[in-house]
Amino acid sequence: QVVADVDVFRRTPRLLLALLLQLRAPDAARPQHGEFLRWCSWLLLGGDPAIRLDQLRASGALMSRMCGSVWERGSIAYRCATCGTSPSSSICVACFQAGDHEGHDFQIYSSGFGGCCDCGNESAWRKEGFCSNHRGRTDAHALDVLPKEFQERAGAVCGEVCRLLMQSLWGDVSSQPHLRRLARFPQPAIEWLRASANYADAFRCVVGAAVMDRCLKERFLSDGTQTSLLFQLGAHLPSAIADQLINLYLELLYDDDFRQRFIHRFLVEYPRLADHMLEISSKDEKKIYDDFINRVTAQLWNMPDLMRKVVREDDGDVVAVVMRTLARVLEQAASGEGKLPVDCEKPAVSLELYWSFSSDLYTILSDPDTARYVLSERPDLVTIYLKILQMSQNVDLFERKRGAHVEMESQSWTWALHLELELFRSVEPLVSVFPELRRAGEEEVEEEELRSRQRHILRLVECQLQLSFIDALDITPDGMPSRSYNVMSDPLSMHLPLHRLYAALVHQLVMSGQPVRELVTCAEKDAAFWHLLVQQPLRIQAFLAHCQAGLWVRNGRTTLHKALIFRTHFLLYDHAFDGDLLLLQLACLMLGPGVVMDAARRCFFPAGVLIPPDKRSA
């Protein structure tokens, strides 16, 4: 009678479920909550679940436009280059077998992080590749197939289960008698919510609304504890429960309403992920937390239509949120009193605590429209990004060892190398759109307007470079180095991401036929800029030459290995070694080859240390 009377249940859902919890919840002799949750399924569906599901299936209410199944790490899945819209698009085994992929370029793979099936999702999988069970989005809302009273009853049941879930997770179940029956409730409750959501799109919508309203809204307990289940992505919970929560979020993301509300809520919580990350002290713990973050963001950031909308929203501003969070993490590795560059031996760098956030930034900027938006419409974001790169400018300073051989070789150079390579990944999508800085709605840009935008970006980079010169070089009032640099005795760093960003931008202009001399704003006005720009690339070239001449052997194998990798590693060679040479060529163009060669002579042959071959006595 209770199940049949929708009005009674709608008015008193908490009372009825509390009664069921008292009558059917487990005690010490029956530690499982299966019977209580089976009664919840009766209430959710309005009768015997098996019978009601058959009736709903016959009426066409159990329709799933998208698969949305979630798999764990190590599961088998498929990728199809013919059907997928991106390299990360994938589908489950069942959907692949139910589709037609004969003659397609597909592969079977073992998932490294876990994932979600994209079958039915037109933003990730082409419609021609959908299986026979999932035909993609329609104009109708998912809830239209359920009667109004059914929606209200189902929403009330899911809402109460979520409320009990929150109590079981955040309440002191050991000291409060009325919560003791919930001691083992979280995992079966989350499994019940997942199973209910997977009945059909309509049920996914109902469960998603209940989870968002009851679990993911920010609430505080009397002691100030934050109770949103998005807080730390469940990292404070036992791993089994946290994994189930992540799976629940991923499955619900295939509901349009939940997805839009979730991403805004997630952006509010995103900076707090860094707070927990910075408390991590071991690589194993960091890897687990990286997995938590990446499993969610891998789905969110790869929804192009939603991301393009959120990127431009004032309350979203996803690029700014991710950039500022990444900057906060790197600031924790500042050398002392907030001074730059970062200290690579601090945990934020040595444990690579920045990795998830830099990887998120790369994924977001990989969309060309987003990269163009940042460069052409958001100079404030460009400035933040340049400050992030400056944090790794001139890291890992080292000097030539004289006298005794080094006793203990440091591995900090590997952490500095990983930092530059990881940060420079996000440079690539920005550089690729630099020749065509179109704004939203623009099909073409007037040549003069395009040059103005490119000149503005170059000027921002030049200003940041000039700040780095002040930190790295002894500058006189006229803007020149105060003394000759001696590569044999003075500190040296091989990490110059700002220099290499500038070189990459100029390279794009050269390849697209743009007038480089006109766009490089300091060319005629400030010769001191070019003198300073070539100093550090020349020092690195001198160091490499001296290593080959056997002048750095007392620094140990790590220094020689560092020089070898810089010259031979394909990623470093492309953006670092070649980038440095391009800057030297550019300086020759702006200053004249004689000026640059004179600076090179002073770098390669410091006074009183080395003598050029043509000056040696017989």
C-alpha positions as CSV (number, residue, x, y, z in Angstrom):
1,Q,0.0,0.0,0.0
2,V,2.8,2.4,0.8
3,V,4.5,1.7,-2.5
4,A,1.3,2.2,-4.4
5,D,0.4,5.5,-2.7
6,V,2.7,8.0,-4.4
7,D,1.4,11.0,-2.5
8,V,2.0,9.4,0.9
9,F,5.6,8.5,-0.1
10,R,6.3,11.9,-1.6
11,R,5.1,13.6,1.7
12,T,7.0,11.3,4.0
13,P,9.9,9.6,2.2
14,R,12.3,10.1,5.1
15,L,9.9,8.6,7.6
16,L,9.2,5.5,5.5
17,L,12.9,4.9,4.8
18,A,13.8,5.4,8.4
19,L,11.2,2.8,9.3
20,L,12.7,0.4,6.7
21,L,16.1,1.1,8.1
22,Q,15.0,0.1,11.6
23,L,13.1,-3.0,10.4
24,R,15.4,-4.2,7.6
25,A,18.9,-2.7,8.2
26,P,21.6,-5.1,9.4
27,D,22.8,-5.6,12.8
28,A,26.0,-7.2,14.0
29,A,24.8,-10.7,12.9
30,R,23.8,-9.4,9.4
31,P,26.6,-7.0,8.3
32,Q,25.2,-6.4,4.8
33,H,22.6,-3.8,3.7
34,G,21.3,-5.7,0.7
35,E,17.8,-6.3,2.1
36,F,17.3,-2.6,2.9
37,L,18.5,-1.5,-0.5
38,R,16.3,-4.1,-2.2
39,W,13.3,-2.4,-0.5
40,C,14.6,0.9,-1.8
41,S,14.5,-0.6,-5.3
42,W,10.8,-1.6,-4.7
43,L,10.1,2.0,-3.7
44,L,12.1,3.4,-6.6
45,L,10.3,1.4,-9.2
46,G,6.9,1.2,-7.6
47,G,6.8,-2.6,-7.2
48,D,8.7,-5.8,-7.8
49,P,11.9,-4.6,-9.6
50,A,11.9,-7.5,-12.0
51,I,8.3,-7.0,-13.0
52,R,8.5,-3.3,-13.2
53,L,11.6,-3.3,-15.3
54,D,10.0,-5.6,-17.8
55,Q,7.0,-3.2,-17.9
56,L,9.2,-0.2,-18.4
57,R,11.2,-1.9,-21.1
58,A,8.0,-2.8,-22.9
59,S,6.8,0.8,-22.8
60,G,10.1,2.1,-24.2
61,A,11.1,3.9,-20.9
62,L,14.4,1.9,-20.5
63,M,16.2,3.7,-23.3
64,S,19.9,4.5,-23.2
65,R,21.1,6.9,-25.8
66,M,24.7,6.6,-24.7
67,C,26.5,3.7,-23.1
68,G,28.5,5.4,-20.3
69,S,29.8,2.1,-18.9
70,V,32.9,2.6,-16.7
71,W,35.9,0.2,-16.5
72,E,38.8,-0.1,-14.1
73,R,42.5,0.0,-14.7
74,G,43.7,-3.1,-16.6
75,S,40.3,-3.6,-18.4
76,I,40.2,-4.4,-22.1
77,A,38.7,-1.8,-24.3
78,Y,38.7,-0.7,-28.0
79,R,39.9,2.3,-29.9
80,C,38.9,3.0,-33.5
81,A,40.7,5.6,-35.5
82,T,37.9,5.5,-38.1
83,C,35.1,6.2,-35.6
84,G,36.8,8.1,-32.7
85,T,37.0,11.9,-32.9
86,S,40.2,12.0,-30.8
87,P,43.1,9.6,-29.9
88,S,41.6,9.1,-26.4
89,S,38.1,8.0,-27.7
90,S,37.3,4.4,-26.7
91,I,34.4,2.0,-26.4
92,C,33.7,-1.1,-24.3
93,V,33.9,-4.6,-25.6
94,A,30.1,-5.1,-25.7
95,C,29.5,-1.9,-27.8
96,F,32.3,-2.8,-30.2
97,Q,30.9,-6.3,-30.8
98,A,27.4,-4.8,-31.3
99,G,28.7,-2.4,-33.9
100,D,30.1,-2.7,-37.4
101,H,33.8,-2.0,-37.5
102,E,34.8,-4.2,-40.4
103,G,37.6,-2.7,-42.3
104,H,38.2,0.0,-39.7
105,D,41.5,1.0,-38.2
106,F,40.9,-0.2,-34.6
107,Q,43.0,-1.6,-31.8
108,I,42.5,-3.5,-28.6
109,Y,44.2,-2.1,-25.5
110,S,44.5,-2.6,-21.8
111,S,43.4,0.6,-20.0
112,G,46.1,2.2,-17.9
113,F,43.8,4.5,-15.8
114,G,40.4,3.1,-16.5
115,G,37.9,4.9,-18.7
116,C,34.3,5.3,-20.0
117,C,32.6,4.0,-23.1
118,D,32.0,6.8,-25.7
119,C,29.4,4.9,-27.7
120,G,26.4,7.2,-28.4
121,N,28.5,10.3,-27.5
122,E,28.7,12.3,-30.8
123,S,31.4,14.6,-29.4
124,A,33.8,11.6,-29.0
125,W,32.5,9.0,-31.4
126,R,31.1,9.3,-35.0
127,K,27.5,8.4,-35.3
128,E,28.2,5.8,-38.0
129,G,30.2,3.9,-35.4
130,F,27.5,3.6,-32.8
131,C,26.4,0.2,-31.8
132,S,22.8,-1.1,-32.3
133,N,21.9,-0.4,-28.6
134,H,23.0,3.3,-28.4
135,R,21.9,5.8,-31.1
136,G,23.0,9.1,-29.6
137,R,21.3,12.2,-28.3
138,T,17.8,13.3,-29.3
139,D,15.9,16.5,-28.8
140,A,13.7,14.9,-26.2
141,H,14.6,15.3,-22.5
142,A,15.6,12.0,-20.8
143,L,12.8,12.3,-18.2
144,D,10.0,12.7,-20.7
145,V,9.5,8.9,-20.8
146,L,8.6,8.7,-17.1
147,P,5.3,9.9,-15.6
148,K,5.5,12.9,-13.3
149,E,4.5,10.9,-10.2
150,F,7.1,8.3,-11.1
151,Q,9.8,11.0,-11.3
152,E,8.8,12.4,-7.9
153,R,8.8,9.1,-6.2
154,A,12.2,8.0,-7.7
155,G,13.7,11.4,-6.9
156,A,12.6,11.1,-3.3
157,V,14.0,7.6,-2.9
158,C,17.4,8.5,-4.4
159,G,17.5,11.7,-2.4
160,E,17.0,9.8,0.9
161,V,19.6,7.2,0.0
162,C,22.1,10.0,-0.7
163,R,21.2,11.7,2.6
164,L,21.9,8.4,4.5
165,L,25.1,8.0,2.5
166,M,26.3,11.4,3.6
167,Q,25.4,10.6,7.2
168,S,27.3,7.3,7.1
169,L,30.4,9.1,5.6
170,W,30.5,12.2,7.8
171,G,28.6,11.2,11.0
172,D,30.3,9.6,13.9
173,V,28.6,6.2,13.5
174,S,30.5,4.7,16.5
175,S,29.2,7.3,19.1
176,Q,25.7,8.1,17.8
177,P,23.3,5.3,18.3
178,H,20.9,6.3,15.5
179,L,23.8,6.1,13.0
180,R,25.3,2.7,14.1
181,R,23.2,0.8,11.5
182,L,24.9,2.9,8.8
183,A,28.5,1.8,9.7
184,R,28.9,-0.3,6.5
185,F,26.4,1.6,4.4
186,P,28.6,3.7,2.0
187,Q,29.9,1.1,-0.5
188,P,26.6,-0.8,-1.0
189,A,24.8,2.5,-1.2
190,I,27.1,3.8,-4.0
191,E,26.7,0.5,-5.8
192,W,22.9,0.8,-5.5
193,L,23.0,4.3,-7.0
194,R,25.2,3.1,-9.9
195,A,22.9,0.2,-10.6
196,S,19.9,2.5,-10.5
197,A,21.5,5.0,-12.8
198,N,22.3,2.3,-15.3
199,Y,18.7,1.2,-15.8
200,A,18.2,3.9,-18.4
201,D,18.8,7.6,-19.3
202,A,15.8,8.7,-17.3
203,F,17.1,7.0,-14.1
204,R,20.5,8.4,-14.7
205,C,19.0,11.8,-14.7
206,V,17.1,11.2,-11.4
207,V,20.1,9.8,-9.6
208,G,22.3,12.6,-11.0
209,A,20.0,15.3,-9.6
210,A,19.9,13.5,-6.1
211,V,23.7,13.2,-6.0
212,M,24.2,16.8,-7.0
213,D,21.7,18.2,-4.5
214,R,22.5,15.9,-1.5
215,C,26.2,15.0,-1.9
216,L,28.0,17.5,-4.1
217,K,26.7,20.8,-2.8
218,E,29.1,22.5,-0.3
219,R,28.0,22.0,3.3
220,F,29.7,22.4,6.6
221,L,29.3,20.5,9.8
222,S,29.2,22.2,13.2
223,D,32.9,21.9,13.5
224,G,33.5,23.5,10.1
225,T,34.3,20.3,8.3
226,Q,33.6,20.5,4.6
227,T,31.1,17.8,3.6
228,S,31.0,17.9,-0.2
229,L,31.9,14.5,-1.7
230,L,33.9,16.3,-4.4
231,F,36.2,17.6,-1.7
232,Q,39.6,16.0,-2.4
233,L,37.8,13.7,-4.9
234,G,37.2,11.2,-2.0
235,A,41.0,10.9,-1.3
236,H,40.2,11.1,2.5
237,L,38.0,8.0,2.1
238,P,39.0,4.3,2.0
239,S,40.2,3.5,-1.5
240,A,37.3,1.0,-2.2
241,I,34.7,3.7,-1.5
242,A,36.7,6.4,-3.3
243,D,36.9,4.3,-6.4
244,Q,33.2,3.6,-6.4
245,L,32.5,7.3,-6.0
246,I,34.7,8.2,-9.0
247,N,32.9,5.5,-11.1
248,L,29.5,7.0,-10.0
249,Y,30.6,10.5,-11.1
250,L,31.8,9.2,-14.5
251,E,28.6,7.3,-15.2
252,L,26.5,10.3,-14.3
253,L,28.5,12.6,-16.6
254,Y,26.6,11.1,-19.5
255,D,23.5,13.0,-18.3
256,D,23.4,16.5,-19.8
257,D,21.9,18.2,-16.7
258,F,24.4,16.6,-14.3
259,R,27.4,17.3,-16.5
260,Q,26.7,21.0,-16.7
261,R,26.1,21.3,-12.9
262,F,29.0,19.0,-12.1
263,I,31.7,20.9,-14.1
264,H,30.8,24.2,-12.3
265,R,30.9,22.5,-8.9
266,F,34.2,20.8,-9.8
267,L,35.8,24.1,-10.8
268,V,34.9,25.5,-7.3
269,E,36.6,22.5,-5.7
270,Y,39.5,22.3,-8.1
271,P,41.9,24.6,-6.2
272,R,41.3,22.6,-3.1
273,L,42.7,19.5,-4.8
274,A,46.1,21.3,-4.7
275,D,45.8,21.7,-0.9
276,H,45.6,17.9,-0.5
277,M,48.2,17.3,-3.2
278,L,50.7,19.4,-1.3
279,E,50.3,17.3,1.9
280,I,51.5,14.2,0.0
281,S,54.9,12.9,1.0
282,S,55.3,9.7,-1.0
283,K,55.3,8.8,-4.7
284,D,52.8,5.9,-4.1
285,E,50.3,8.2,-2.4
286,K,50.8,10.8,-5.1
287,K,50.2,8.2,-7.9
288,I,46.9,7.2,-6.3
289,Y,45.7,10.8,-6.1
290,D,46.8,11.5,-9.6
291,D,44.6,8.6,-10.7
292,F,41.6,10.0,-8.9
293,I,42.0,13.4,-10.5
294,N,42.8,12.1,-14.0
295,R,39.9,9.7,-14.2
296,V,37.5,12.6,-13.7
297,T,39.3,15.3,-15.7
298,A,40.0,13.0,-18.7
299,Q,36.3,12.9,-19.2
300,L,35.5,16.5,-18.4
301,W,38.2,18.1,-20.5
302,N,37.4,15.9,-23.5
303,M,33.8,17.2,-24.0
304,P,34.5,19.9,-26.6
305,D,31.1,21.4,-26.8
306,L,30.8,21.8,-23.1
307,M,34.4,23.0,-22.6
308,R,34.1,25.7,-25.3
309,K,31.1,27.1,-23.4
310,V,32.6,26.9,-20.0
311,V,35.9,28.4,-21.1
312,R,34.1,31.7,-21.9
313,E,31.9,31.8,-18.9
314,D,32.8,34.3,-16.1
315,D,31.7,31.8,-13.4
316,G,33.6,29.0,-15.1
317,D,36.8,30.4,-16.6
318,V,38.3,27.0,-16.5
319,V,41.7,28.0,-18.0
320,A,42.2,30.6,-15.3
321,V,41.3,28.2,-12.5
322,V,43.7,25.5,-13.8
323,M,46.5,28.0,-14.4
324,R,46.2,29.6,-10.9
325,T,46.1,26.1,-9.3
326,L,49.3,25.0,-11.1
327,A,51.0,28.3,-10.1
328,R,50.0,27.7,-6.4
329,V,51.6,24.3,-6.4
330,L,54.8,25.5,-8.0
331,E,55.0,28.5,-5.6
332,Q,55.3,26.0,-2.7
333,A,58.8,25.1,-4.2
334,A,60.0,28.7,-4.2
335,S,63.7,28.8,-3.1
336,G,63.0,30.9,0.0
337,E,60.9,33.9,1.0
338,G,58.9,33.4,-2.3
339,K,62.0,33.9,-4.5
340,L,62.2,32.3,-7.9
341,P,63.2,30.1,-9.5
342,V,61.8,27.0,-7.7
343,D,63.9,24.7,-5.7
344,C,63.8,21.3,-7.5
345,E,64.6,19.4,-4.3
346,K,61.3,20.5,-2.7
347,P,58.5,18.0,-2.8
348,A,56.3,20.0,-5.2
349,V,58.9,19.4,-7.9
350,S,60.8,16.3,-6.7
351,L,57.6,14.3,-6.3
352,E,56.1,16.0,-9.4
353,L,53.0,17.2,-7.4
354,Y,52.3,19.6,-10.3
355,W,51.8,16.9,-12.8
356,S,48.0,16.5,-12.7
357,F,47.5,20.2,-13.0
358,S,50.0,20.8,-15.8
359,S,48.5,17.8,-17.7
360,D,45.0,19.3,-17.3
361,L,46.3,22.6,-18.7
362,Y,47.8,20.8,-21.7
363,T,44.6,18.9,-22.4
364,I,42.4,22.1,-22.2
365,L,44.7,24.1,-24.4
366,S,44.9,21.2,-27.0
367,D,41.6,22.5,-28.3
368,P,42.6,25.0,-31.0
369,D,39.6,27.3,-30.3
370,T,40.6,27.5,-26.6
371,A,44.2,28.2,-27.5
372,R,43.2,31.0,-29.9
373,Y,40.9,32.4,-27.2
374,V,43.7,32.6,-24.7
375,L,46.2,34.3,-27.0
376,S,43.8,36.7,-28.8
377,E,41.3,37.6,-26.1
378,R,42.8,36.9,-22.7
379,P,46.2,38.7,-22.2
380,D,45.6,38.2,-18.4
381,L,45.9,34.5,-18.9
382,V,49.0,34.9,-21.1
383,T,50.6,36.8,-18.2
384,I,49.7,34.1,-15.7
385,Y,51.1,31.5,-18.0
386,L,54.4,33.4,-18.5
387,K,54.8,33.7,-14.8
388,I,54.4,29.9,-14.5
389,L,57.2,29.4,-17.1
390,Q,59.4,31.9,-15.2
391,M,59.1,29.7,-12.1
392,S,61.2,27.1,-14.0
393,Q,63.5,29.7,-15.6
394,N,67.2,29.1,-14.5
395,V,66.4,26.2,-12.2
396,D,69.0,23.7,-11.2
397,L,72.0,26.0,-11.2
398,F,75.4,24.2,-11.1
399,E,79.1,25.2,-11.2
400,R,82.2,23.6,-12.5
401,K,84.0,21.6,-9.8
402,R,87.6,22.5,-9.3
403,G,90.2,20.7,-7.2
404,A,88.7,17.5,-5.7
405,H,86.1,15.4,-7.5
406,V,82.4,15.8,-6.5
407,E,81.7,13.5,-3.5
408,M,77.9,13.0,-3.9
409,E,76.1,13.5,-7.3
410,S,72.7,15.1,-7.1
411,Q,69.6,13.8,-9.0
412,S,67.9,17.2,-8.9
413,W,68.7,17.7,-12.6
414,T,66.3,15.0,-13.6
415,W,63.5,16.7,-11.6
416,A,64.3,20.0,-13.4
417,L,64.3,18.3,-16.7
418,H,60.9,16.7,-16.1
419,L,59.5,20.1,-15.0
420,E,60.6,21.9,-18.2
421,L,59.4,19.1,-20.5
422,E,56.0,18.9,-18.7
423,L,55.4,22.7,-18.7
424,F,56.5,23.0,-22.3
425,R,53.9,20.5,-23.5
426,S,51.3,23.2,-23.0
427,V,53.4,25.6,-25.1
428,E,52.9,23.5,-28.2
429,P,49.2,24.1,-28.7
430,L,49.6,27.8,-28.1
431,V,52.4,28.1,-30.5
432,S,50.6,26.1,-33.2
433,V,47.7,28.7,-33.4
434,F,50.0,31.8,-33.2
435,P,50.1,32.5,-37.0
436,E,46.2,32.8,-37.1
437,L,44.9,34.6,-34.0
438,R,41.2,34.6,-34.9
439,R,38.6,35.5,-32.3
440,A,35.2,33.9,-31.9
441,G,33.0,34.5,-35.0
442,E,35.9,35.7,-37.1
443,E,36.5,33.8,-40.3
444,E,39.4,36.0,-41.4
445,V,41.5,38.6,-39.8
446,E,42.9,41.7,-41.5
447,E,46.6,41.5,-42.0
448,E,47.3,44.6,-39.9
449,E,45.1,43.5,-37.1
450,L,46.7,40.0,-37.1
451,R,50.2,41.6,-36.8
452,S,49.0,43.8,-34.0
453,R,47.8,40.8,-32.0
454,Q,51.0,38.9,-32.7
455,R,53.1,41.9,-31.8
456,H,51.2,42.2,-28.5
457,I,51.9,38.6,-27.5
458,L,55.6,38.9,-28.4
459,R,55.8,42.1,-26.3
460,L,54.4,40.2,-23.3
461,V,57.0,37.5,-23.7
462,E,59.8,40.1,-24.1
463,C,58.7,41.9,-20.9
464,Q,58.8,38.7,-19.0
465,L,62.2,37.9,-20.4
466,Q,63.5,41.2,-19.3
467,L,62.4,40.4,-15.8
468,S,64.3,37.1,-15.9
469,F,67.4,38.9,-17.1
470,I,67.4,41.1,-13.9
471,D,67.2,37.9,-11.8
472,A,69.9,36.0,-13.7
473,L,72.4,38.6,-14.9
474,D,74.2,41.5,-13.3
475,I,72.8,44.4,-15.2
476,T,74.3,47.9,-15.3
477,P,72.0,51.1,-15.5
478,D,72.4,51.1,-19.3
479,G,71.0,47.6,-19.5
480,M,74.2,45.7,-20.2
481,P,76.0,42.9,-18.2
482,S,78.2,44.4,-15.6
483,R,81.0,41.9,-16.0
484,S,82.1,39.1,-18.4
485,Y,80.6,35.8,-17.6
486,N,83.0,32.9,-16.9
487,V,81.5,29.5,-17.8
488,M,84.4,27.9,-16.0
489,S,83.5,29.3,-12.6
490,D,80.1,31.0,-12.6
491,P,76.7,29.3,-12.1
492,L,74.9,27.9,-15.1
493,S,71.4,26.6,-15.8
494,M,70.3,24.8,-18.9
495,H,66.6,25.5,-18.4
496,L,65.3,28.6,-20.3
497,P,61.6,28.0,-21.0
498,L,60.9,31.7,-21.6
499,H,63.7,31.9,-24.2
500,R,62.4,28.8,-25.9
501,L,58.8,30.0,-26.0
502,Y,60.0,33.2,-27.7
503,A,62.0,31.1,-30.2
504,A,59.0,28.9,-30.9
505,L,56.8,31.9,-31.6
506,V,59.3,33.4,-33.9
507,H,59.8,30.1,-35.7
508,Q,56.1,29.9,-36.4
509,L,56.2,33.4,-37.9
510,V,59.1,32.4,-40.1
511,M,57.4,29.3,-41.3
512,S,54.2,31.2,-42.1
513,G,56.0,33.9,-44.1
514,Q,55.4,36.7,-41.6
515,P,57.8,39.7,-41.5
516,V,59.8,38.8,-38.4
517,R,61.8,42.1,-38.3
518,E,58.6,44.1,-38.2
519,L,56.9,42.0,-35.5
520,V,59.9,41.7,-33.1
521,T,59.3,45.0,-31.3
522,C,62.7,45.4,-29.6
523,A,64.6,45.1,-32.9
524,E,65.4,48.7,-33.5
525,K,64.6,50.3,-30.1
526,D,66.6,48.3,-27.6
527,A,69.8,46.6,-28.7
528,A,70.5,45.8,-25.0
529,F,67.6,43.3,-25.1
530,W,69.3,41.3,-27.8
531,H,72.7,41.4,-26.0
532,L,71.0,40.0,-22.9
533,L,68.9,37.5,-24.8
534,V,71.9,35.6,-26.3
535,Q,73.9,35.5,-23.0
536,Q,72.4,32.4,-21.6
537,P,72.0,30.3,-24.8
538,L,75.7,31.1,-25.5
539,R,76.7,29.9,-22.1
540,I,74.9,26.6,-22.7
541,Q,76.7,26.2,-26.0
542,A,80.0,26.9,-24.3
543,F,79.3,24.4,-21.6
544,L,78.5,21.7,-24.2
545,A,81.7,22.4,-26.0
546,H,83.7,22.3,-22.8
547,C,82.1,19.0,-21.8
548,Q,83.3,17.5,-25.0
549,A,86.8,18.9,-24.3
550,G,86.9,17.0,-21.0
551,L,86.8,20.1,-18.8
552,W,83.9,19.0,-16.5
553,V,84.9,15.5,-15.5
554,R,85.2,16.4,-11.8
555,N,81.5,17.1,-11.7
556,G,80.8,13.4,-12.2
557,R,78.8,11.4,-14.6
558,T,75.5,13.2,-14.0
559,T,76.8,16.5,-15.5
560,L,78.2,14.7,-18.6
561,H,74.9,12.8,-18.9
562,K,73.0,16.1,-18.7
563,A,75.0,17.5,-21.6
564,L,74.5,14.3,-23.6
565,I,70.7,14.3,-23.1
566,F,70.5,18.0,-24.0
567,R,72.1,17.3,-27.4
568,T,70.4,14.0,-28.2
569,H,67.0,13.7,-26.5
570,F,64.4,14.2,-29.3
571,L,62.1,16.5,-27.2
572,L,64.9,18.6,-25.8
573,Y,66.7,18.8,-29.2
574,D,63.6,20.2,-30.9
575,H,62.5,22.9,-28.5
576,A,65.7,23.6,-26.5
577,F,68.8,23.0,-28.6
578,D,67.3,24.2,-31.9
579,G,65.4,27.0,-30.1
580,D,68.6,28.3,-28.6
581,L,70.4,28.2,-32.0
582,L,67.4,30.1,-33.5
583,L,67.8,32.9,-31.0
584,L,71.5,33.2,-31.8
585,Q,70.5,33.5,-35.5
586,L,67.9,36.1,-34.7
587,A,70.4,38.1,-32.7
588,C,72.8,38.0,-35.7
589,L,70.0,39.4,-37.8
590,M,69.2,42.2,-35.3
591,L,72.7,43.1,-34.0
592,G,75.0,41.9,-36.8
593,P,77.0,38.7,-36.8
594,G,80.2,40.4,-35.6
595,V,78.6,41.5,-32.3
596,V,77.2,38.0,-31.6
597,M,80.5,36.3,-32.5
598,D,82.3,38.7,-30.1
599,A,79.9,37.7,-27.3
600,A,80.5,34.0,-28.3
601,R,84.3,34.4,-28.1
602,R,84.0,35.8,-24.6
603,C,81.8,32.9,-23.5
604,F,83.8,30.1,-25.1
605,F,87.2,31.5,-24.2
606,P,87.0,33.4,-20.8
607,A,89.9,35.7,-20.2
608,G,92.8,34.0,-18.5
609,V,91.3,30.6,-18.7
610,L,91.3,29.4,-22.3
611,I,93.3,30.7,-25.2
612,P,92.0,30.4,-28.8
613,P,94.1,28.1,-30.9
614,D,95.3,30.9,-33.2
615,K,96.8,32.8,-30.2
616,R,98.7,29.9,-28.8
617,S,102.5,30.0,-28.9
618,A,104.3,27.5,-30.9
